[in-house]
């Protein structure tokens, strides 16, 4: 996986790349507008951060409390060490129910575990019921954004997809018309499904309940019509008490889309009469990340996507350029913990401007962790061309004479060398930029000539 190469492909369509950048910045501006209506916004962020810090410090205790209380409520609790166990648990439940039709609401965890391909291999029809998720499912694509999975597509793209798959009117890009067509299509799927699969936004250890937040109500529709509900949850999605929930609900939607709150915040505490409710608690590398002192803070993430909406690299390179389940800044600190070699370019896909950390509702120090991952990756890779160039630079910058001579040589060389040499394939920086006009002298030389002028 190579982010620079993937980003180059995305940027070939200049108009679309510009539109993608501007669209996400609009979402960022909506976030800014709504948080300014909350005088205690920064206090909320700090409180949420402290709650998450506390929970992670006692994660084993709260997980056991959640299991005990959920079980007492009639929920069947399962533990999955990794993605394979998660998928096998779901496969076994579906086999027991003789179920071949499943509806699924948005779940980044199931994307992480590659659940859909696993179930499809078993002959099970899995329908993603979130509108954006259904659109990209038609294209056999993963989400490009964790909140807005089809943000990379325009209305004209969606119109063409619906014309092909749902037989809508060709060329009709009216959002109301397209949404109505999707509604009719999905209602049929809801009525057929015996099992509904959802993610989990928050689980409350104190009460044994969990909460799902959606804007479309698709999770509720699927769950209420199905006989069996399977909820899939990363073990970090835990909070200690129900009263803590209000803090996170005030932060989540405002950070994600600029709304005051998501349209549906549904609590699940026990199964309805005659139905089953399963909760799968998934590790899949989370305890390893918890054990990394520099990076455990990343587990505080509530999957709002605010860091993506503000990141100049994500906005200009698109979600697919990251090649990971969670793209953007937060994905760039989570993914190397899963596979350092595969995702080694991601921590470098950042300007380290700190905007991601500034907008994070739980105050994850994202840009600092990106820097720390760079150090880890450089150590793991050993000697490299970049490492040698840094040693050379160190020698030049620590010697005034070497610095003076190298400056003179570079100014003279760059004036005479042809562009084919200056902008060679090794000069990645120069692919999309031109060097500024060269100065005729160094600042030191200019200062010597002008310092006595008053």
C-alpha positions as CSV (number, residue, x, y, z in Angstrom):
1,X,0.0,0.0,0.0
2,X,1.6,3.3,-1.1
3,X,-0.3,6.5,-0.2
4,X,1.7,8.8,-2.5
5,X,1.0,6.5,-5.6
6,X,-2.7,6.2,-4.8
7,X,-3.0,9.9,-4.2
8,X,-1.4,10.6,-7.6
9,X,-4.2,8.5,-9.2
10,X,-6.9,10.4,-7.3
11,X,-5.4,13.8,-8.3
12,X,-5.4,13.0,-12.0
13,X,-9.1,14.0,-12.0
14,X,-8.4,17.6,-11.1
15,X,-12.0,18.8,-11.1
16,X,-13.2,15.9,-8.9
17,X,-10.3,16.3,-6.5
18,X,-11.1,20.1,-6.1
19,X,-14.8,19.3,-5.5
20,X,-13.9,16.6,-2.9
21,X,-11.7,19.1,-1.1
22,X,-14.3,21.8,-1.1
23,X,-17.2,19.5,-0.1
24,X,-15.4,18.2,3.0
25,X,-14.4,21.8,4.0
26,X,-18.1,22.7,4.0
27,X,-18.7,20.0,6.5
28,X,-15.8,21.3,8.6
29,X,-17.4,24.8,8.5
30,X,-20.7,23.4,9.6
31,X,-18.9,21.8,12.6
32,X,-17.3,25.1,13.5
33,X,-20.7,27.0,13.3
34,X,-22.5,24.6,15.6
35,X,-19.8,24.3,18.3
36,X,-19.7,28.0,18.6
37,X,-23.2,27.8,20.0
38,X,-21.9,25.7,22.9
39,X,-20.0,28.0,25.3
40,X,-18.7,24.9,27.3
41,X,-17.5,23.1,24.2
42,X,-13.9,22.8,25.3
43,X,-15.0,21.7,28.8
44,X,-17.1,18.9,27.1
45,X,-14.0,17.8,25.1
46,X,-11.9,17.7,28.2
47,X,-14.5,15.8,30.1
48,X,-15.0,13.2,27.3
49,X,-11.2,12.8,27.1
50,X,-11.0,12.1,30.9
51,X,-13.9,9.7,30.8
52,X,-12.2,7.7,28.0
53,X,-8.8,7.8,29.8
54,X,-10.4,6.5,32.9
55,X,-12.3,3.7,31.0
56,X,-9.2,2.6,29.1
57,X,-7.2,2.5,32.4
58,X,-9.8,0.0,33.8
59,X,-10.9,-1.6,30.6
60,X,-10.9,-5.2,31.9
61,X,-13.1,-4.2,34.9
62,X,-15.7,-2.4,32.8
63,X,-15.8,-5.1,30.1
64,X,-16.6,-7.7,32.8
65,X,-19.2,-5.4,34.3
66,X,-20.8,-4.9,30.8
67,X,-20.9,-8.6,30.2
68,X,-22.4,-9.3,33.6
69,X,-25.1,-6.7,33.3
70,X,-25.9,-7.4,29.6
71,X,-26.2,-11.1,30.4
72,X,-28.6,-10.4,33.3
73,X,-30.7,-8.3,30.8
74,X,-31.0,-11.3,28.5
75,X,-28.4,-10.3,25.9
76,X,-26.1,-13.2,24.7
77,X,-22.6,-11.9,25.0
78,X,-19.8,-13.3,22.8
79,X,-16.0,-12.6,22.8
80,X,-13.9,-12.5,19.7
81,X,-10.1,-12.3,19.8
82,X,-9.8,-11.4,16.2
83,X,-11.7,-10.8,12.9
84,X,-11.9,-14.5,12.1
85,X,-13.5,-15.3,15.4
86,X,-16.0,-12.4,15.0
87,X,-17.0,-13.7,11.5
88,X,-17.3,-17.3,12.7
89,X,-19.5,-16.3,15.6
90,X,-21.9,-14.5,13.2
91,X,-21.7,-17.4,10.7
92,X,-22.7,-19.9,13.4
93,X,-25.7,-17.8,14.5
94,X,-26.9,-17.4,10.9
95,X,-26.5,-21.2,10.4
96,X,-28.5,-21.9,13.5
97,X,-31.3,-19.6,12.3
98,X,-31.1,-21.0,8.8
99,X,-30.8,-17.5,7.6
100,X,-29.8,-16.5,4.0
101,X,-30.9,-12.9,4.0
102,X,-29.3,-10.3,6.3
103,X,-29.7,-6.5,6.6
104,X,-26.8,-4.6,8.1
105,X,-26.5,-1.0,9.2
106,X,-23.3,1.0,9.1
107,X,-20.5,-0.6,11.1
108,X,-16.8,0.2,10.6
109,X,-15.9,-2.8,12.7
110,X,-17.6,-5.2,10.3
111,X,-15.7,-3.5,7.5
112,X,-12.5,-4.0,9.5
113,X,-13.3,-7.7,9.9
114,X,-14.3,-8.1,6.2
115,X,-17.6,-9.6,7.3
116,X,-19.5,-9.1,4.0
117,X,-17.1,-11.1,1.8
118,X,-17.1,-13.9,4.5
119,X,-20.9,-14.2,4.6
120,X,-21.2,-13.9,0.8
121,X,-18.9,-16.9,0.5
122,X,-21.4,-18.8,2.7
123,X,-24.2,-18.0,0.2
124,X,-25.7,-15.3,2.4
125,X,-27.1,-12.1,0.9
126,X,-25.9,-9.2,3.0
127,X,-27.6,-5.8,2.3
128,X,-26.1,-2.6,3.7
129,X,-29.0,-0.4,4.6
130,X,-27.3,2.9,5.2
131,X,-27.9,4.8,1.9
132,X,-24.2,5.7,1.3
133,X,-23.1,2.1,2.2
134,X,-25.7,0.6,-0.2
135,X,-24.5,2.9,-3.0
136,X,-20.8,1.8,-2.6
137,X,-22.0,-1.8,-2.1
138,X,-23.4,-1.7,-5.6
139,X,-19.9,-0.6,-6.8
140,X,-18.2,-3.3,-4.6
141,X,-16.2,-0.5,-3.0
142,X,-15.3,0.0,0.7
143,X,-16.3,3.3,2.4
144,X,-14.0,6.3,1.6
145,X,-15.1,8.1,4.8
146,X,-16.3,6.6,8.0
147,X,-19.3,8.8,8.4
148,X,-20.0,9.7,4.7
149,X,-19.0,6.5,2.9
150,X,-20.0,7.7,-0.6
151,X,-18.6,11.2,-0.3
152,X,-16.3,10.6,-3.3
153,X,-19.4,10.2,-5.6
154,X,-21.4,13.0,-7.2
155,X,-25.2,13.0,-7.7
156,X,-24.6,12.1,-11.4
157,X,-22.6,9.1,-10.4
158,X,-25.3,7.9,-8.0
159,X,-28.0,8.5,-10.7
160,X,-26.1,6.3,-13.1
161,X,-25.6,3.5,-10.5
162,X,-29.4,3.6,-9.6
163,X,-30.3,3.5,-13.2
164,X,-28.3,0.4,-13.7
165,X,-29.2,-1.4,-10.5
166,X,-32.7,0.0,-9.5
167,X,-33.9,0.9,-13.0
168,X,-34.5,4.6,-12.2
169,X,-34.9,7.2,-14.8
170,X,-31.7,7.8,-16.7
171,X,-30.0,11.1,-16.0
172,X,-32.4,12.1,-13.1
173,X,-30.1,13.5,-10.4
174,X,-32.9,14.8,-8.1
175,X,-31.9,13.7,-4.6
176,X,-35.5,13.3,-3.5
177,X,-36.3,11.0,-6.4
178,X,-33.1,8.9,-5.9
179,X,-33.7,8.6,-2.2
180,X,-37.3,7.5,-2.7
181,X,-36.1,4.8,-5.1
182,X,-33.6,3.6,-2.5
183,X,-36.3,3.6,0.1
184,X,-38.6,1.3,-1.9
185,X,-35.7,-1.0,-2.7
186,X,-34.5,-1.3,0.9
187,X,-38.0,-1.8,2.4
188,X,-38.3,-5.0,0.5
189,X,-35.0,-6.1,2.0
190,X,-36.0,-5.2,5.5
191,X,-39.1,-7.3,5.2
192,X,-37.2,-10.4,3.9
193,X,-34.4,-10.4,6.5
194,X,-34.6,-12.7,9.6
195,X,-31.4,-11.3,11.1
196,X,-30.2,-7.7,11.4
197,X,-26.5,-6.8,12.1
198,X,-25.5,-3.5,13.5
199,X,-22.5,-1.7,14.9
200,X,-22.3,-0.1,18.4
201,X,-21.5,3.6,19.0
202,X,-21.4,3.3,22.8
203,X,-21.9,0.6,25.4
204,X,-22.7,1.4,29.1
205,X,-21.0,-0.9,31.6
206,X,-23.3,0.2,34.4
207,X,-26.5,-0.9,32.8
208,X,-25.4,-3.5,30.2
209,X,-27.0,-1.5,27.4
210,X,-25.6,-0.2,24.1
211,X,-26.5,2.7,21.9
212,X,-26.6,3.0,18.1
213,X,-26.6,6.5,16.5
214,X,-28.0,6.9,12.9
215,X,-29.5,9.7,10.8
216,X,-31.6,7.5,8.6
217,X,-33.2,5.1,11.1
218,X,-32.1,2.1,9.1
219,X,-30.7,0.3,12.1
220,X,-34.0,0.6,13.9
221,X,-36.0,-0.6,10.9
222,X,-33.8,-3.6,10.5
223,X,-33.7,-4.6,14.1
224,X,-37.4,-4.2,14.8
225,X,-38.5,-6.3,11.8
226,X,-35.9,-9.1,12.3
227,X,-36.2,-11.9,14.8
228,X,-32.5,-11.8,15.7
229,X,-30.2,-8.7,16.3
230,X,-26.4,-9.1,16.2
231,X,-24.5,-6.1,17.5
232,X,-20.8,-5.9,16.8
233,X,-18.6,-3.8,19.1
234,X,-15.0,-3.0,19.4
235,X,-14.0,-3.3,23.1
236,X,-13.0,0.4,23.2
237,X,-16.5,1.6,22.6
238,X,-17.2,1.4,26.3
239,X,-18.2,4.1,28.8
240,X,-18.8,3.5,32.6
241,X,-22.1,5.1,33.3
242,X,-25.3,6.1,31.5
243,X,-24.9,9.7,32.6
244,X,-21.6,9.8,30.7
245,X,-23.5,9.2,27.5
246,X,-24.9,12.8,27.3
247,X,-21.3,14.2,27.0
248,X,-20.6,12.0,24.0
249,X,-23.9,12.5,22.2
250,X,-23.4,16.3,22.4
251,X,-20.0,15.9,20.9
252,X,-20.5,13.2,18.2
253,X,-22.9,14.7,15.7
254,X,-21.6,18.2,16.0
255,X,-18.1,17.0,15.2
256,X,-19.2,14.6,12.5
257,X,-21.7,16.7,10.4
258,X,-22.4,19.9,12.2
259,X,-25.8,18.6,13.6
260,X,-26.8,19.3,17.1
261,X,-27.5,15.5,17.6
262,X,-28.0,12.5,15.4
263,X,-31.7,11.9,14.4
264,X,-31.9,8.5,16.0
265,X,-30.0,7.5,19.3
266,X,-31.4,4.1,20.0
267,X,-30.8,2.2,23.3
268,X,-30.8,-1.6,23.4
269,X,-30.9,-3.1,26.8
270,X,-32.7,-6.4,26.4
271,X,-34.3,-8.4,23.6
272,X,-38.0,-8.0,22.7
273,X,-40.3,-10.9,23.7
274,X,-39.7,-13.9,21.4
275,X,-36.5,-12.4,19.9
276,X,-32.8,-12.8,20.4
277,X,-30.1,-10.1,21.0
278,X,-26.4,-10.9,20.6
279,X,-23.5,-8.6,21.5
280,X,-20.1,-9.5,20.1
281,X,-17.1,-7.9,21.9
282,X,-14.1,-7.7,19.5
283,X,-10.5,-7.2,20.3
284,X,-8.7,-7.6,17.0
285,X,-5.5,-5.8,18.1
286,X,-7.0,-3.3,20.4
287,X,-5.3,-4.6,23.6
288,X,-2.0,-4.4,21.7
289,X,-2.6,-0.8,21.0
290,X,-3.6,-0.3,24.6
291,X,-0.2,-1.6,25.6
292,X,1.6,1.0,23.4
293,X,2.0,3.9,25.8
294,X,2.6,6.4,23.0
295,X,-0.4,5.3,20.9
296,X,-3.1,4.0,23.4
297,X,-4.8,7.4,23.2
298,X,-6.0,6.5,19.7
299,X,-8.4,4.1,21.3
300,X,-10.4,7.0,22.6
301,X,-11.8,7.6,19.0
302,X,-15.6,7.8,18.7
303,X,-15.5,7.6,14.9
304,X,-16.8,11.1,14.1
305,X,-14.6,11.7,11.1
306,X,-13.9,15.3,12.1
307,X,-10.1,14.8,11.6
308,X,-10.8,13.7,8.0
309,X,-13.0,16.7,7.2
310,X,-10.3,19.1,8.3
311,X,-7.2,17.3,7.1
312,X,-5.7,19.0,4.0
313,X,-4.1,15.7,2.9
314,X,-7.2,13.6,3.2
315,X,-9.4,16.2,1.5
316,X,-7.0,16.4,-1.5
317,X,-6.1,12.7,-1.8
318,X,-9.4,10.9,-1.0
319,X,-10.2,8.0,1.3
320,X,-9.1,5.2,-1.1
321,X,-5.6,6.5,-1.2
322,X,-5.0,5.2,2.4
323,X,-5.9,1.6,1.6
324,X,-7.1,1.1,5.2
325,X,-10.5,0.5,6.7
326,X,-10.3,3.8,8.6
327,X,-8.6,6.5,6.4
328,X,-7.4,9.9,7.2
329,X,-5.4,11.1,10.2
330,X,-7.0,8.7,12.8
331,X,-6.6,5.7,10.4
332,X,-2.9,6.7,9.9
333,X,-2.2,6.1,13.6
334,X,-4.4,3.0,14.0
335,X,-3.4,1.1,10.9
336,X,0.4,0.9,11.5
337,X,-0.4,-0.9,14.8
338,X,-2.1,-3.6,12.7
339,X,0.5,-4.0,10.0
340,X,3.5,-1.6,10.2
341,X,5.0,-2.6,6.8
342,X,1.8,-2.4,4.9
343,X,0.8,0.9,6.2
344,X,4.2,2.5,6.6
345,X,3.5,5.4,4.2
346,X,0.4,6.6,6.1
347,X,2.0,8.5,9.0
348,X,3.9,10.5,6.4
349,X,0.6,11.5,4.7
350,X,0.3,14.5,6.9
351,X,1.6,18.1,7.2
352,X,1.7,17.7,11.0
353,X,-0.3,21.0,11.1
354,X,-2.3,19.8,14.2
355,X,-5.7,20.6,12.8
356,X,-6.8,17.0,13.4
357,X,-6.0,17.2,17.1
358,X,-7.7,20.6,17.3
359,X,-11.0,19.3,16.1
360,X,-10.9,15.8,17.8
361,X,-13.9,15.8,20.3
362,X,-12.0,13.5,22.7
363,X,-8.7,15.4,22.4
364,X,-6.5,12.6,20.8
365,X,-3.1,14.0,20.1
366,X,-3.2,12.7,16.5
367,X,-0.5,14.8,15.0
368,X,1.9,13.9,17.8
369,X,1.2,10.2,17.3
370,X,1.7,10.6,13.5
371,X,5.2,12.0,14.3
372,X,5.9,9.1,16.8
373,X,4.9,6.5,14.2
374,X,7.3,8.1,11.7
375,X,10.1,7.5,14.2
376,X,9.0,3.9,14.7
377,X,8.8,3.2,11.0
378,X,12.2,4.8,10.3
379,X,13.8,2.6,13.0
380,X,12.1,-0.5,11.6
381,X,13.2,0.2,8.1
382,X,16.8,0.8,9.1
383,X,19.2,2.6,6.7
384,X,17.5,4.2,3.7
385,X,18.0,6.9,1.1
386,X,16.0,9.3,3.3
387,X,18.1,8.4,6.3
388,X,21.3,9.0,4.4
389,X,20.0,12.4,3.2
390,X,19.2,13.4,6.7
391,X,22.7,12.5,7.8
392,X,24.1,14.6,5.0
393,X,21.8,17.5,6.0
394,X,22.9,17.2,9.6
395,X,26.5,17.6,8.5
396,X,25.7,20.7,6.5
397,X,23.6,22.4,9.1
398,X,26.1,21.8,11.9
399,X,29.0,23.4,9.9
400,X,28.7,27.1,9.0
401,X,31.4,26.7,6.3
402,X,29.6,23.7,4.8
403,X,26.3,25.5,4.9
404,X,27.8,28.6,3.1
405,X,29.5,26.6,0.4
406,X,26.5,24.3,-0.2
407,X,24.2,27.3,-0.5
408,X,26.5,28.9,-3.1
409,X,26.7,25.7,-5.1
410,X,23.0,25.1,-5.1
411,X,22.2,28.6,-6.2
412,X,24.6,28.3,-9.0
413,X,23.5,24.8,-10.0
414,X,19.8,25.4,-10.0
415,X,20.2,28.4,-12.4
416,X,22.0,26.3,-15.0
417,X,20.6,22.8,-14.6
418,X,17.8,21.8,-17.0
419,X,14.3,21.0,-15.6
420,X,14.7,17.3,-16.6
421,X,17.4,17.0,-13.9
422,X,15.8,19.3,-11.3
423,X,12.3,17.7,-11.6
424,X,13.6,14.1,-11.9
425,X,11.5,11.1,-10.6
426,X,13.3,11.2,-7.3
427,X,12.1,14.7,-6.7
428,X,8.6,13.7,-5.4
429,X,8.0,17.2,-4.0
430,X,8.5,18.7,-7.5
431,X,5.8,16.6,-9.1
432,X,3.1,19.2,-8.4
433,X,5.2,22.2,-7.6
434,X,7.8,24.6,-9.1
435,X,10.7,25.9,-7.1
436,X,10.4,29.6,-6.2
437,X,12.6,32.2,-7.9
438,X,16.2,31.8,-6.6
439,X,17.7,34.6,-4.5
440,X,20.9,36.2,-5.9
441,X,22.6,35.9,-2.5
442,X,22.2,34.4,1.0
443,X,20.6,36.3,3.8
444,X,23.9,36.4,5.6
445,X,25.6,38.1,2.6
446,X,22.7,40.5,2.3
447,X,22.9,41.3,6.0
448,X,26.7,42.0,5.8
449,X,26.1,44.6,3.1
450,X,23.1,46.3,4.7
451,X,23.5,46.1,8.4
452,X,25.0,49.5,8.8
453,X,22.3,51.3,6.8
454,X,20.0,53.3,9.0
